[in-house]
Amino acid sequence: IGFDIAGKLVGGLENAMRQLTVAPLTTGFNEYELKMDSIKTIMSGTGESLDVVNQKIQELNRYADQTIYSFSDMTSNIGKFTNSGVGLEDATAAIQGVANVAALAGANSQQASHAMYNFAQAISSGSVKLIDWKSIENANMATKGFKEQLIQTALELGTVVEEGDHFVSTTTDMQGNISDNFTALSNFNNSLSANWLTKDVLVKTLAKYTDETTELGRAAFAAAQDVKTFTQLMETLKEAVGSGWAMTFQNIFGDFDEAKRLWTELNNIISPFIEETSKKRNQFVKD
């Protein structure tokens, strides 16, 4: 039994070493290519320059390296935010905000990824609907504190008003009806049909979770840095090593403009050769 346990320990350590040495090569290259694809998407969606987009992508990369959350998840979803009309500055803060909300709720990186995707879907429709919020509940992120922050922002933006110890929407549902009275703990889900949880309310609330000049922002970022399990430790270390390799590949193949020139020139050289080879082969077979 002792040898069996020792064998499993050695096997686990060997696997861990592979995860931190061999696997990051592939992870880093995939991260580099994802970054190149995302830069194009963000530039098209925002009209921002390459330098500005690179700066924001790097900000997400630093955040991912310092926390338990994934750069690839954030990078693949930020384009959905910008394509829905969210400015790059707000989108960058919102993506990190989702991860920080997840951290305070005790949600893992996979649950945060689902939340990023569902919030992006909600933003594209203009407001968070019940079906979107159900996904947040399934990710264990629909906490009382998060709902209170959403209501507070809605008060600031005027999509809800306070009535005694309850709230009611100033916006309406498809039939033109405002919401019934609700709070963070009562009738919150039903109130969403009145469309008070707008894109602006959501984005501004998520940004509050990234503002480290406030108690909320500092607590949320600290929670995102907490490593609570061995699995989270390995994911965090892999993220950091993978980011290092992504930068290595960028140094080899170039940034967005340099890589575009390199691969385009190679394509222009190789494609005619392949076409000519295929033409001759097919003519031979035909004859």
N, C-alpha and C positions, 0 to 999 in steps of 0.2 A: 504493500500500500504506500509506504514511504517513497519507494522508487517511482511509483506511478504519479504521486503528487509532484515529486521533484521533476519528473519528465514533463508534466503539464506546465510547470512553472517555467522550465527552460524553453519549451515550445512557445509559451506566451511571450516570453522575453524576445525570442527570435522574431516572432511575428511583429512585435512592437518595433523592433529595430528596422525591419523591412518597411514598416509604415512610415518611419522617419528618415529612411535613406533612399530606397528604390522607388517606392510609390510616389513620393513628392515630385519626382521628375515628370511623371505623367500628369500629376495634378497641376504642377506649375505650368506645363505647356498648355493644358486645357484652360487654365486661368488666364494665361497670356492671350490665347485666341478669343476667349469670351470677352476679355477686355477690349480687344480690337473691334469685335462685332458690336459691343455695347456703345463704344465711342461713336460709331457711325449712326446708330439708332438715336442716341441722345443729341448729337449735332443736328440731325434731321428734325427731331421733335422740338428743339429749343432755339435753333439758330445761333447757338453759342459757338465761340471759336474753339479750336482744338486745345489751346492752352488752358482755357477755362474748364473744359470738360475733363481734361487730364488731371487738373487740380482737384476736382470733385471726386473723380474715380480714386485718386490717391488717398483722399480723406476717408473714403469707405474702406480702402485697403488697410489703412492704419487702424481704423476702428475694429475691423475683423481680426487683425493680429493681436489686439489688446483684449479681446473679449472671446466668448465661447460661440459667437455667431459667424456665419459663413459669408465670405466675400462674394462667392459665386452666386449665392441666393440674392444678395443685395444688388449685385451688378445686373443680374438677369431681370430683376423686377423694377429697377429704377427707370428703365426705358418705358415701361408701361405707365408709370406716373407721368413722365414728361410728355408722352404721346397723348395723354388725357388733358393736357393743358396746364399741368403743374410746372412752375418754373424750376430751373435746375437747383437753385439754392434751397427752395422749399422741399423739393423732391429728395435731395440729399439728407436733409434734416428728418424728413418723414420716414425714410427707410431706416435710418438709425433709431428713430423714435419707436418704430414697431418692435425692433429688437430689444430696446430698453423696456418697453411695456411687457414684452415676453419675459424679460429677466425678472422684473418685479413680481410677476405672476408665477414665477418658477417654471415657465415653459422652456422646452429645449429648442435646439436650433431647427429641427424639422418642423415643430409647431410654429415657430416664428416664420419659417419659409412659407407655410400655408397661409399665415395671416398676411404676409406681404402680398401674396398673390390675390387673396380675396379682397383686401383693401384696394389693390390696383383695379380690380374688377368694379368695385363700388365707385371709385373715383371716376371711372369712364362713364358711368351712368348718371353721375351728378350727386348722388347721395347714397348713404348706407342703408340698404333695405334689410328686412328681417332675414332673408335667406343668407345675406352676407354676414349678418351678426351671428347667426347660428354657427357659422364656420368658426367665428372667433370664440364662441362658447365651447365648441368642440376642441379648440386649441388651448382651453383652460386659461384664456386671457381676458374674459369678460368679468373682471373683478369690480367690486364696488368702487374702489378708488379710481379705476379707469373710467367708469361710467360717470362718476362725479366730475372728473376733469372734462369730459365731453359736454356735460350739461353746463358747466361753468363757461366754457368757450362759447357754447350756443347762446348763453345769456349775453356775453360780450358782443357777439355778432348779431344778436336780435332775432334769431330763429326760434327762441323760446322766451317766455316771460315767467316771472315768479308769481304764484298765487297762493299766499299763505305759506304753508310748508310743502307745497307741491309746485309742479311746473306744468305749463301748457304751451303748445307750439303756436307760433304765429304763421307758420306755413301750413299747407293743406294737403290732403290726400287726393286721389283721383276724382273723388266725388265733391271736392271742395270743402271738406270738413277738417277742422283743426283736431288735434289729439285730445283725448281725455286727460285728466290730471295724471301725472306720473312723477316718480322719483327714481333714484338709482336702484331702489329695491322694490318698487311697485309699478307695474304696468309699463316698464321701460320698453320691453320688446314690442308691445302693441303700439306704442307711440311712434315707432319708426315708420309706420305707414304714412304718417303726415309729413315725411321728408324733411324733418328739422335737422337731421344729422347730415348736413351737406358736405360736399367736397372741402369747402373752406374750413368748416368746423373741424373736420377730421384732420386735415393737414396742419392746422394751427395747433391743435391739441397734441399731435404727435411731436411737433417741434418743441413743445414745452418739456418733453421728456429728454431732450438733448441739450437743454440749456443748463450748463454746469455752474452758472451763476446763481441758480435757485436750488433750494433744498431738494425739490423733486428731481431735477436733472442730475444732481450729484448722487442721490440715492439710486436712481435708475442706472446710471453708468457704473457705479460701484457694484450693483447687483449683476450687471452683464459681465463683469470681470471675475465673478466668483466661480471657481471650478469645484464642483461638488462631487464628481464621480471620476473614476479612471477613464471611462469612455470620453467624458468631456475634456479631460486632460489630453488624451491622445488627439482628439479633434482640434483642440487649440494649438497643440504643437505642430500638427500636420498643416494647419492653416498658415502658421508662421513660416515653416520650412517651404511650403508650396509657394508662398508669396515671394520668398527669396529666389526660388527657381524661376518664377514668372518674370522677375526683373532680369535674371540672367538671360532668358530667351529674348527679352526685349533688347538687351544689349547686343545680342547676336543678330537678330532679324530686324531690329529697328522699331521705332514708334509707329504710330498710325500711318503717317505719310511715307516714311522710309520703307515700312513693310509693304505698303501698297505698290510702291515702285518696284521693289525686289520681286514680289510674286507675280506682278503683271509682266515684267520683263522675262521671267522664267517661263511663264505661260506662253508668251509670244514666241519663245525659242522652241519649246517642247511640242506645242500643239501642232505646228505644221509637220514635224517629223512623225508624230502619231497618225495624223491624217493621211500622210503619204504612205506610211507602212500599211495602214488599214486598206487604203485604196488598192495597193499592189496585191495584198493578200486576197481581197475579195475578187479582184480580177482573175487571179490564178485559180481560185475555187470555181469561179464562173466558167472559165475556159475548160 
